[in-house]
Amino acid sequence: MKKRVIKQIALLVAVLTLLSTVGCGRKEHHRRGHRQGPPPEAIAACQDKQAGDSVEFSGRNGETVKAACREINGQLAAVPAGMSRERHD
């Protein structure tokens, strides 16, 4: 009987540890740049512009990104050339 209780407690601890690890993994995944919505640089590039205007901005690695302003989630942001429009609407 005592061994059975110890096994149940050990199983419970293992499950709780696994669940807390999965939850932390999701938060870490979000912090690694997999955020929703356009990056701040894409929004800034379209400030004082209209949908359809061509713009350029510096990418994450300092490269020049050619883009067009599009409305995404109610705000204007630069969408790099070649990216599917449907993906953002």
Biopython code that builds the backbone (N, CA, C, O; Angstrom):
import numpy as np
from Bio.PDB.StructureBuilder import StructureBuilder

atoms = [
    (1, "MET", "N", (0.817, -1.182, 0.000)),
    (1, "MET", "CA", (0.000, 0.000, 0.000)),
    (1, "MET", "C", (0.868, 1.257, 0.000)),
    (1, "MET", "O", (0.603, 2.200, -0.745)),
    (2, "LYS", "N", (1.907, 1.267, 0.839)),
    (2, "LYS", "CA", (2.782, 2.414, 0.945)),
    (2, "LYS", "C", (3.538, 2.639, -0.368)),
    (2, "LYS", "O", (3.724, 3.784, -0.781)),
    (3, "LYS", "N", (3.976, 1.559, -1.029)),
    (3, "LYS", "CA", (4.687, 1.680, -2.302)),
    (3, "LYS", "C", (3.773, 2.265, -3.374)),
    (3, "LYS", "O", (4.212, 3.038, -4.226)),
    (4, "ARG", "N", (2.506, 1.890, -3.320)),
    (4, "ARG", "CA", (1.538, 2.394, -4.306)),
    (4, "ARG", "C", (1.353, 3.903, -4.149)),
    (4, "ARG", "O", (1.290, 4.617, -5.150)),
    (5, "VAL", "N", (1.267, 4.392, -2.944)),
    (5, "VAL", "CA", (1.117, 5.821, -2.680)),
    (5, "VAL", "C", (2.358, 6.569, -3.158)),
    (5, "VAL", "O", (2.246, 7.641, -3.754)),
    (6, "ILE", "N", (3.518, 6.020, -2.904)),
    (6, "ILE", "CA", (4.766, 6.653, -3.337)),
    (6, "ILE", "C", (4.820, 6.715, -4.863)),
    (6, "ILE", "O", (5.242, 7.728, -5.419)),
    (7, "LYS", "N", (4.405, 5.663, -5.542)),
    (7, "LYS", "CA", (4.385, 5.663, -7.012)),
    (7, "LYS", "C", (3.402, 6.700, -7.545)),
    (7, "LYS", "O", (3.691, 7.375, -8.534)),
    (8, "GLN", "N", (2.248, 6.833, -6.903)),
    (8, "GLN", "CA", (1.261, 7.820, -7.339)),
    (8, "GLN", "C", (1.789, 9.248, -7.147)),
    (8, "GLN", "O", (1.583, 10.110, -8.002)),
    (9, "ILE", "N", (2.456, 9.488, -6.043)),
    (9, "ILE", "CA", (3.027, 10.807, -5.789)),
    (9, "ILE", "C", (4.123, 11.105, -6.816)),
    (9, "ILE", "O", (4.195, 12.211, -7.351)),
    (10, "ALA", "N", (4.968, 10.117, -7.085)),
    (10, "ALA", "CA", (6.039, 10.302, -8.066)),
    (10, "ALA", "C", (5.459, 10.590, -9.445)),
    (10, "ALA", "O", (5.978, 11.439, -10.170)),
    (11, "LEU", "N", (4.398, 9.899, -9.812)),
    (11, "LEU", "CA", (3.750, 10.126, -11.099)),
    (11, "LEU", "C", (3.141, 11.526, -11.149)),
    (11, "LEU", "O", (3.252, 12.217, -12.162)),
    (12, "LEU", "N", (2.507, 11.940, -10.073)),
    (12, "LEU", "CA", (1.915, 13.272, -10.004)),
    (12, "LEU", "C", (2.986, 14.349, -10.143)),
    (12, "LEU", "O", (2.788, 15.318, -10.875)),
    (13, "VAL", "N", (4.104, 14.199, -9.462)),
    (13, "VAL", "CA", (5.208, 15.162, -9.557)),
    (13, "VAL", "C", (5.741, 15.213, -10.986)),
    (13, "VAL", "O", (6.019, 16.294, -11.505)),
    (14, "ALA", "N", (5.885, 14.064, -11.619)),
    (14, "ALA", "CA", (6.381, 14.017, -12.994)),
    (14, "ALA", "C", (5.428, 14.729, -13.953)),
    (14, "ALA", "O", (5.872, 15.477, -14.824)),
    (15, "VAL", "N", (4.139, 14.505, -13.802)),
    (15, "VAL", "CA", (3.141, 15.153, -14.668)),
    (15, "VAL", "C", (3.148, 16.660, -14.452)),
    (15, "VAL", "O", (3.127, 17.417, -15.423)),
    (16, "LEU", "N", (3.177, 17.111, -13.204)),
    (16, "LEU", "CA", (3.211, 18.544, -12.918)),
    (16, "LEU", "C", (4.476, 19.196, -13.464)),
    (16, "LEU", "O", (4.427, 20.312, -13.981)),
    (17, "THR", "N", (5.594, 18.514, -13.352)),
    (17, "THR", "CA", (6.845, 19.033, -13.903)),
    (17, "THR", "C", (6.754, 19.154, -15.415)),
    (17, "THR", "O", (7.183, 20.157, -15.983)),
    (18, "LEU", "N", (6.209, 18.160, -16.060)),
    (18, "LEU", "CA", (6.054, 18.181, -17.511)),
    (18, "LEU", "C", (5.132, 19.310, -17.945)),
    (18, "LEU", "O", (5.434, 20.013, -18.909)),
    (19, "LEU", "N", (4.028, 19.492, -17.259)),
    (19, "LEU", "CA", (3.089, 20.563, -17.614)),
    (19, "LEU", "C", (3.721, 21.940, -17.437)),
    (19, "LEU", "O", (3.507, 22.820, -18.272)),
    (20, "SER", "N", (4.480, 22.146, -16.390)),
    (20, "SER", "CA", (5.114, 23.448, -16.188)),
    (20, "SER", "C", (6.184, 23.699, -17.239)),
    (20, "SER", "O", (6.396, 24.844, -17.638)),
    (21, "THR", "N", (6.861, 22.650, -17.694)),
    (21, "THR", "CA", (7.869, 22.782, -18.738)),
    (21, "THR", "C", (7.223, 23.154, -20.064)),
    (21, "THR", "O", (7.758, 23.993, -20.789)),
    (22, "VAL", "N", (6.105, 22.564, -20.392)),
    (22, "VAL", "CA", (5.394, 22.872, -21.633)),
    (22, "VAL", "C", (4.938, 24.323, -21.617)),
    (22, "VAL", "O", (5.070, 25.017, -22.625)),
    (23, "GLY", "N", (4.413, 24.786, -20.515)),
    (23, "GLY", "CA", (3.973, 26.176, -20.404)),
    (23, "GLY", "C", (5.120, 27.149, -20.580)),
    (23, "GLY", "O", (4.958, 28.169, -21.250)),
    (24, "CYS", "N", (6.261, 26.868, -20.007)),
    (24, "CYS", "CA", (7.427, 27.744, -20.153)),
    (24, "CYS", "C", (7.928, 27.742, -21.580)),
    (24, "CYS", "O", (8.385, 28.772, -22.076)),
    (25, "GLY", "N", (7.851, 26.622, -22.239)),
    (25, "GLY", "CA", (8.294, 26.533, -23.627)),
    (25, "GLY", "C", (7.493, 27.439, -24.534)),
    (25, "GLY", "O", (8.054, 28.044, -25.448)),
    (26, "ARG", "N", (6.207, 27.546, -24.308)),
    (26, "ARG", "CA", (5.365, 28.421, -25.125)),
    (26, "ARG", "C", (5.759, 29.872, -24.943)),
    (26, "ARG", "O", (5.850, 30.610, -25.924)),
    (27, "LYS", "N", (5.994, 30.300, -23.716)),
    (27, "LYS", "CA", (6.390, 31.679, -23.462)),
    (27, "LYS", "C", (7.733, 31.966, -24.104)),
    (27, "LYS", "O", (7.911, 33.023, -24.710)),
    (28, "GLU", "N", (8.672, 31.058, -23.986)),
    (28, "GLU", "CA", (9.997, 31.237, -24.567)),
    (28, "GLU", "C", (9.899, 31.316, -26.078)),
    (28, "GLU", "O", (10.586, 32.127, -26.699)),
    (29, "HIS", "N", (9.061, 30.493, -26.681)),
    (29, "HIS", "CA", (8.865, 30.508, -28.126)),
    (29, "HIS", "C", (8.371, 31.886, -28.554)),
    (29, "HIS", "O", (8.808, 32.400, -29.583)),
    (30, "HIS", "N", (7.481, 32.484, -27.792)),
    (30, "HIS", "CA", (6.944, 33.804, -28.121)),
    (30, "HIS", "C", (8.031, 34.868, -27.976)),
    (30, "HIS", "O", (8.077, 35.809, -28.769)),
    (31, "ARG", "N", (8.894, 34.737, -26.993)),
    (31, "ARG", "CA", (9.952, 35.721, -26.777)),
    (31, "ARG", "C", (11.026, 35.657, -27.838)),
    (31, "ARG", "O", (11.748, 36.638, -28.016)),
    (32, "ARG", "N", (11.168, 34.577, -28.537)),
    (32, "ARG", "CA", (12.217, 34.433, -29.543)),
    (32, "ARG", "C", (11.866, 35.081, -30.874)),
    (32, "ARG", "O", (12.499, 34.779, -31.886)),
    (33, "GLY", "N", (10.893, 35.949, -30.896)),
    (33, "GLY", "CA", (10.588, 36.669, -32.119)),
    (33, "GLY", "C", (9.417, 36.130, -32.904)),
    (33, "GLY", "O", (9.160, 36.592, -34.015)),
    (34, "HIS", "N", (8.719, 35.190, -32.371)),
    (34, "HIS", "CA", (7.555, 34.639, -33.051)),
    (34, "HIS", "C", (6.306, 35.358, -32.559)),
    (34, "HIS", "O", (5.327, 34.744, -32.134)),
    (35, "ARG", "N", (6.379, 36.665, -32.633)),
    (35, "ARG", "CA", (5.245, 37.452, -32.153)),
    (35, "ARG", "C", (4.220, 37.615, -33.263)),
    (35, "ARG", "O", (4.498, 37.363, -34.435)),
    (36, "GLN", "N", (3.052, 38.034, -32.870)),
    (36, "GLN", "CA", (1.998, 38.281, -33.838)),
    (36, "GLN", "C", (2.042, 39.742, -34.234)),
    (36, "GLN", "O", (2.357, 40.610, -33.420)),
    (37, "GLY", "N", (1.724, 40.006, -35.488)),
    (37, "GLY", "CA", (1.691, 41.369, -35.973)),
    (37, "GLY", "C", (3.021, 41.802, -36.556)),
    (37, "GLY", "O", (4.038, 41.127, -36.396)),
    (38, "PRO", "N", (2.999, 42.932, -37.231)),
    (38, "PRO", "CA", (4.207, 43.415, -37.887)),
    (38, "PRO", "C", (5.224, 43.972, -36.889)),
    (38, "PRO", "O", (4.845, 44.421, -35.807)),
    (39, "PRO", "N", (6.513, 43.946, -37.245)),
    (39, "PRO", "CA", (7.532, 44.511, -36.361)),
    (39, "PRO", "C", (7.451, 46.035, -36.350)),
    (39, "PRO", "O", (6.911, 46.634, -37.280)),
    (40, "PRO", "N", (7.977, 46.657, -35.316)),
    (40, "PRO", "CA", (7.919, 48.123, -35.214)),
    (40, "PRO", "C", (8.523, 48.845, -36.423)),
    (40, "PRO", "O", (8.034, 49.902, -36.820)),
    (41, "GLU", "N", (9.581, 48.279, -37.006)),
    (41, "GLU", "CA", (10.220, 48.904, -38.167)),
    (41, "GLU", "C", (9.263, 48.989, -39.353)),
    (41, "GLU", "O", (9.270, 49.969, -40.098)),
    (42, "ALA", "N", (8.442, 47.955, -39.522)),
    (42, "ALA", "CA", (7.482, 47.927, -40.628)),
    (42, "ALA", "C", (6.372, 48.950, -40.417)),
    (42, "ALA", "O", (5.867, 49.532, -41.376)),
    (43, "ILE", "N", (6.002, 49.161, -39.186)),
    (43, "ILE", "CA", (4.973, 50.161, -38.875)),
    (43, "ILE", "C", (5.537, 51.563, -39.074)),
    (43, "ILE", "O", (4.887, 52.417, -39.676)),
    (44, "ALA", "N", (6.747, 51.801, -38.570)),
    (44, "ALA", "CA", (7.377, 53.114, -38.690)),
    (44, "ALA", "C", (7.603, 53.496, -40.155)),
    (44, "ALA", "O", (7.480, 54.668, -40.512)),
    (45, "ALA", "N", (7.928, 52.529, -40.998)),
    (45, "ALA", "CA", (8.189, 52.812, -42.409)),
    (45, "ALA", "C", (6.956, 53.368, -43.114)),
    (45, "ALA", "O", (7.087, 54.093, -44.100)),
    (46, "CYS", "N", (5.783, 53.047, -42.634)),
    (46, "CYS", "CA", (4.540, 53.488, -43.275)),
    (46, "CYS", "C", (3.882, 54.673, -42.577)),
    (46, "CYS", "O", (2.764, 55.061, -42.918)),
    (47, "GLN", "N", (4.571, 55.238, -41.612)),
    (47, "GLN", "CA", (4.030, 56.417, -40.946)),
    (47, "GLN", "C", (3.914, 57.546, -41.968)),
    (47, "GLN", "O", (4.856, 57.800, -42.719)),
    (48, "ASP", "N", (2.795, 58.207, -42.001)),
    (48, "ASP", "CA", (2.495, 59.296, -42.945)),
    (48, "ASP", "C", (2.426, 58.810, -44.396)),
    (48, "ASP", "O", (2.603, 59.606, -45.318)),
    (49, "LYS", "N", (2.174, 57.527, -44.609)),
    (49, "LYS", "CA", (2.035, 56.952, -45.952)),
    (49, "LYS", "C", (0.605, 56.463, -46.130)),
    (49, "LYS", "O", (-0.206, 56.515, -45.205)),
    (50, "GLN", "N", (0.309, 55.986, -47.342)),
    (50, "GLN", "CA", (-0.999, 55.421, -47.641)),
    (50, "GLN", "C", (-0.820, 53.975, -48.094)),
    (50, "GLN", "O", (0.260, 53.578, -48.532)),
    (51, "ALA", "N", (-1.898, 53.191, -47.982)),
    (51, "ALA", "CA", (-1.859, 51.798, -48.443)),
    (51, "ALA", "C", (-1.459, 51.778, -49.912)),
    (51, "ALA", "O", (-1.994, 52.533, -50.723)),
    (52, "GLY", "N", (-0.525, 50.919, -50.240)),
    (52, "GLY", "CA", (-0.041, 50.788, -51.611)),
    (52, "GLY", "C", (1.252, 51.534, -51.874)),
    (52, "GLY", "O", (1.919, 51.264, -52.873)),
    (53, "ASP", "N", (1.626, 52.470, -51.005)),
    (53, "ASP", "CA", (2.880, 53.215, -51.189)),
    (53, "ASP", "C", (4.075, 52.280, -51.031)),
    (53, "ASP", "O", (4.072, 51.385, -50.186)),
    (54, "SER", "N", (5.095, 52.501, -51.857)),
    (54, "SER", "CA", (6.339, 51.738, -51.751)),
    (54, "SER", "C", (7.243, 52.388, -50.716)),
    (54, "SER", "O", (7.354, 53.613, -50.665)),
    (55, "VAL", "N", (7.882, 51.580, -49.902)),
    (55, "VAL", "CA", (8.793, 52.069, -48.867)),
    (55, "VAL", "C", (9.987, 51.137, -48.744)),
    (55, "VAL", "O", (9.976, 50.026, -49.273)),
    (56, "GLU", "N", (11.009, 51.594, -48.046)),
    (56, "GLU", "CA", (12.157, 50.769, -47.688)),
    (56, "GLU", "C", (12.419, 50.971, -46.203)),
    (56, "GLU", "O", (12.194, 52.054, -45.662)),
    (57, "PHE", "N", (12.899, 49.914, -45.551)),
    (57, "PHE", "CA", (13.274, 50.029, -44.142)),
    (57, "PHE", "C", (14.395, 49.056, -43.856)),
    (57, "PHE", "O", (14.643, 48.141, -44.641)),
    (58, "SER", "N", (15.078, 49.245, -42.735)),
    (58, "SER", "CA", (16.173, 48.355, -42.352)),
    (58, "SER", "C", (15.614, 47.114, -41.687)),
    (58, "SER", "O", (14.820, 47.204, -40.750)),
    (59, "GLY", "N", (16.029, 45.957, -42.173)),
    (59, "GLY", "CA", (15.590, 44.686, -41.604)),
    (59, "GLY", "C", (16.338, 44.356, -40.328)),
    (59, "GLY", "O", (17.157, 45.145, -39.856)),
    (60, "ARG", "N", (16.058, 43.203, -39.777)),
    (60, "ARG", "CA", (16.664, 42.786, -38.501)),
    (60, "ARG", "C", (18.179, 42.685, -38.565)),
    (60, "ARG", "O", (18.864, 42.892, -37.563)),
    (61, "ASN", "N", (18.698, 42.367, -39.737)),
    (61, "ASN", "CA", (20.143, 42.211, -39.893)),
    (61, "ASN", "C", (20.778, 43.422, -40.562)),
    (61, "ASN", "O", (21.910, 43.340, -41.041)),
    (62, "GLY", "N", (20.064, 44.550, -40.601)),
    (62, "GLY", "CA", (20.593, 45.766, -41.189)),
    (62, "GLY", "C", (20.429, 45.868, -42.696)),
    (62, "GLY", "O", (20.846, 46.857, -43.299)),
    (63, "GLU", "N", (19.827, 44.857, -43.311)),
    (63, "GLU", "CA", (19.624, 44.867, -44.758)),
    (63, "GLU", "C", (18.477, 45.796, -45.130)),
    (63, "GLU", "O", (17.572, 46.023, -44.328)),
    (64, "THR", "N", (18.516, 46.332, -46.347)),
    (64, "THR", "CA", (17.430, 47.176, -46.834)),
    (64, "THR", "C", (16.312, 46.287, -47.343)),
    (64, "THR", "O", (16.536, 45.409, -48.176)),
    (65, "VAL", "N", (15.113, 46.516, -46.842)),
    (65, "VAL", "CA", (13.946, 45.724, -47.231)),
    (65, "VAL", "C", (13.017, 46.613, -48.054)),
    (65, "VAL", "O", (12.568, 47.658, -47.581)),
    (66, "LYS", "N", (12.734, 46.195, -49.280)),
    (66, "LYS", "CA", (11.775, 46.902, -50.125)),
    (66, "LYS", "C", (10.400, 46.331, -49.829)),
    (66, "LYS", "O", (10.212, 45.116, -49.774)),
    (67, "ALA", "N", (9.432, 47.241, -49.638)),
    (67, "ALA", "CA", (8.113, 46.798, -49.202)),
    (67, "ALA", "C", (7.032, 47.739, -49.719)),
    (67, "ALA", "O", (7.312, 48.783, -50.309)),
    (68, "ALA", "N", (5.807, 47.338, -49.481)),
    (68, "ALA", "CA", (4.642, 48.165, -49.793)),
    (68, "ALA", "C", (3.788, 48.265, -48.531)),
    (68, "ALA", "O", (3.657, 47.300, -47.777)),
    (69, "CYS", "N", (3.213, 49.437, -48.315)),
    (69, "CYS", "CA", (2.361, 49.636, -47.142)),
    (69, "CYS", "C", (1.017, 48.952, -47.356)),
    (69, "CYS", "O", (0.382, 49.104, -48.399)),
    (70, "ARG", "N", (0.606, 48.205, -46.355)),
    (70, "ARG", "CA", (-0.688, 47.517, -46.388)),
    (70, "ARG", "C", (-1.311, 47.629, -44.994)),
    (70, "ARG", "O", (-0.621, 47.797, -43.989)),
    (71, "GLU", "N", (-2.635, 47.530, -44.976)),
    (71, "GLU", "CA", (-3.315, 47.550, -43.690)),
    (71, "GLU", "C", (-3.286, 46.148, -43.096)),
    (71, "GLU", "O", (-3.727, 45.183, -43.720)),
    (72, "ILE", "N", (-2.763, 46.056, -41.888)),
    (72, "ILE", "CA", (-2.660, 44.775, -41.181)),
    (72, "ILE", "C", (-3.232, 44.981, -39.784)),
    (72, "ILE", "O", (-2.743, 45.813, -39.019)),
    (73, "ASN", "N", (-4.252, 44.231, -39.466)),
    (73, "ASN", "CA", (-4.876, 44.323, -38.145)),
    (73, "ASN", "C", (-5.220, 45.768, -37.774)),
    (73, "ASN", "O", (-5.025, 46.189, -36.634)),
    (74, "GLY", "N", (-5.724, 46.507, -38.734)),
    (74, "GLY", "CA", (-6.180, 47.863, -38.471)),
    (74, "GLY", "C", (-5.110, 48.932, -38.470)),
    (74, "GLY", "O", (-5.403, 50.086, -38.158)),
    (75, "GLN", "N", (-3.867, 48.586, -38.812)),
    (75, "GLN", "CA", (-2.826, 49.606, -38.879)),
    (75, "GLN", "C", (-1.982, 49.401, -40.130)),
    (75, "GLN", "O", (-1.876, 48.290, -40.648)),
    (76, "LEU", "N", (-1.387, 50.483, -40.605)),
    (76, "LEU", "CA", (-0.587, 50.442, -41.813)),
    (76, "LEU", "C", (0.810, 49.951, -41.471)),
    (76, "LEU", "O", (1.436, 50.439, -40.530)),
    (77, "ALA", "N", (1.298, 48.976, -42.245)),
    (77, "ALA", "CA", (2.634, 48.431, -42.015)),
    (77, "ALA", "C", (3.234, 48.010, -43.345)),
    (77, "ALA", "O", (2.516, 47.683, -44.289)),
    (78, "ALA", "N", (4.556, 48.022, -43.408)),
    (78, "ALA", "CA", (5.272, 47.635, -44.621)),
    (78, "ALA", "C", (5.319, 46.121, -44.737)),
    (78, "ALA", "O", (5.734, 45.425, -43.811)),
    (79, "VAL", "N", (4.887, 45.622, -45.895)),
    (79, "VAL", "CA", (4.929, 44.194, -46.175)),
    (79, "VAL", "C", (6.006, 43.986, -47.241)),
    (79, "VAL", "O", (5.879, 44.514, -48.346)),
    (80, "PRO", "N", (7.058, 43.231, -46.936)),
    (80, "PRO", "CA", (8.141, 43.041, -47.891)),
    (80, "PRO", "C", (7.645, 42.491, -49.225)),
    (80, "PRO", "O", (6.706, 41.697, -49.280)),
    (81, "ALA", "N", (8.299, 42.932, -50.297)),
    (81, "ALA", "CA", (7.966, 42.459, -51.634)),
    (81, "ALA", "C", (8.101, 40.938, -51.672)),
    (81, "ALA", "O", (9.062, 40.375, -51.148)),
    (82, "GLY", "N", (7.142, 40.299, -52.286)),
    (82, "GLY", "CA", (7.174, 38.842, -52.412)),
    (82, "GLY", "C", (6.424, 38.104, -51.322)),
    (82, "GLY", "O", (6.197, 36.900, -51.446)),
    (83, "MET", "N", (6.032, 38.791, -50.255)),
    (83, "MET", "CA", (5.258, 38.114, -49.209)),
    (83, "MET", "C", (3.802, 38.078, -49.634)),
    (83, "MET", "O", (3.290, 39.034, -50.216)),
    (84, "SER", "N", (3.149, 36.986, -49.345)),
    (84, "SER", "CA", (1.751, 36.809, -49.707)),
    (84, "SER", "C", (0.871, 37.773, -48.941)),
    (84, "SER", "O", (0.970, 37.858, -47.717)),
    (85, "ARG", "N", (0.014, 38.499, -49.634)),
    (85, "ARG", "CA", (-0.882, 39.444, -48.972)),
    (85, "ARG", "C", (-1.888, 38.710, -48.109)),
    (85, "ARG", "O", (-2.238, 39.203, -47.036)),
    (86, "GLU", "N", (-2.360, 37.566, -48.530)),
    (86, "GLU", "CA", (-3.385, 36.824, -47.779)),
    (86, "GLU", "C", (-2.875, 36.448, -46.388)),
    (86, "GLU", "O", (-3.661, 36.341, -45.447)),
    (87, "ARG", "N", (-1.604, 36.253, -46.258)),
    (87, "ARG", "CA", (-1.033, 35.860, -44.995)),
    (87, "ARG", "C", (-1.218, 36.949, -43.935)),
    (87, "ARG", "O", (-1.234, 36.647, -42.741)),
    (88, "HIS", "N", (-1.355, 38.196, -44.352)),
    (88, "HIS", "CA", (-1.443, 39.306, -43.412)),
    (88, "HIS", "C", (-2.841, 39.823, -43.190)),
    (88, "HIS", "O", (-3.072, 40.493, -42.183)),
    (89, "ASP", "N", (-3.797, 39.551, -44.073)),
    (89, "ASP", "CA", (-5.141, 40.118, -43.946)),
    (89, "ASP", "C", (-5.986, 39.361, -42.955)),
    (89, "ASP", "O", (-7.144, 39.713, -42.733)),
]
sb = StructureBuilder()
sb.init_structure("model")
sb.init_model(0)
sb.init_chain("A")
sb.init_seg("    ")
for serial, (resi, resn, name, xyz) in enumerate(atoms, 1):
    if name == "N":
        sb.init_residue(resn, " ", resi, " ")
    sb.init_atom(name, np.array(xyz, "f"), 0.0, 1.0, " ", f" {name:<3s}", serial, name[0])
structure = sb.get_structure()
